[in-house]
Amino acid sequence: MMMMMMDSTLMNQYFRHHHRH
């Protein structure tokens, strides 16, 4: 849970690259 909040930007970028919406 904490990781998600901490890596909010990181996850966003990672997701953006993996998920092409």
C-alpha positions as CSV (number, residue, x, y, z in Angstrom):
1,M,0.0,0.0,0.0
2,M,2.8,2.4,1.0
3,M,4.7,1.4,-2.1
4,M,1.9,2.4,-4.3
5,M,1.7,5.8,-2.8
6,M,5.4,6.2,-2.9
7,D,5.8,4.9,-6.4
8,S,2.8,6.8,-7.7
9,T,4.7,8.6,-10.4
10,L,6.9,5.6,-11.1
11,M,3.9,3.3,-11.5
12,N,2.2,5.9,-13.6
13,Q,5.0,6.0,-16.1
14,Y,5.4,2.2,-16.0
15,F,1.7,1.7,-16.5
16,R,1.6,4.3,-19.3
17,H,4.3,2.4,-21.1
18,H,2.7,-1.0,-20.5
19,H,-0.9,0.2,-20.9
20,R,-1.5,2.0,-24.2
21,H,-4.9,3.5,-23.7
